[in-house]
Amino acid sequence: MTRDLVHAVYKGDYLVELFFDDGKRGTVDFSKYLKRGGVFRKFKRLEYFRDFRVNKELGVLTWKDGLDIAPETLYAEATGADLPSWMEKQEDIKPNRRIRSDTRATAASSHR
């Protein structure tokens, strides 16, 4: 089952605390996306990266130009859960080092 992102809080640098509809949360370090290039090149501009939103209709983290990250990926990175079997793992990107994960979500609104 896909979990929707319901709230996100910028924590500095490339850290974002993510809150999900099942009450779980965790802080994700998005700096590893800088190595991917392509559409993620934009993350090199920190002011671009910081200007994210939660698309409540889709349950994803998104940016003004439509760039988003799949909720399955966000959930796995924030909580340490396994990716669904149908998703490809990126070989060149190591799993996110969990910074903090907590099952108590205190907020349910979007970043802005």
Long-range contacts (C-beta under 8 A, 24 or more apart in sequence): 2-59, 2-71, 2-72, 2-75, 2-84, 3-59, 3-71, 3-75, 4-56, 4-58, 4-59, 4-71, 5-54, 5-59, 5-60, 5-61, 5-71, 5-74, 5-75, 6-54, 6-56, 6-59, 6-105, 6-108, 6-109, 6-110, 7-54, 7-105, 7-107, 7-108, 7-109, 7-110, 7-111, 8-52, 8-54, 8-61, 8-110, 8-111, 9-107, 9-111, 10-50, 10-52, 10-111, 13-46, 14-43, 14-46, 14-49, 15-99, 16-52, 16-61, 17-100, 18-61, 18-74, 18-75, 18-78, 19-105, 19-106, 19-107, 19-108, 20-75, 20-78, 20-79, 20-105, 21-59, 23-103, 23-104, 23-105, 24-75, 24-78, 24-79, 24-101, 24-102, 24-103, 24-105, 25-78, 25-79, 25-101, 25-102, 25-103, 25-104, 25-105, 26-77, 26-78, 26-79, 26-80, 26-98, 26-99, 26-100, 26-101, 26-102, 27-78, 27-98, 27-99, 27-100, 27-101, 28-74, 28-77, 28-78, 28-96, 28-99, 29-96, 29-97, 29-99, 32-93, 32-94, 32-96, 33-93, 35-92, 35-93, 36-90, 36-92, 36-93, 39-67, 40-67, 42-67, 52-111, 53-110, 53-111, 53-112, 54-110, 54-111, 56-110
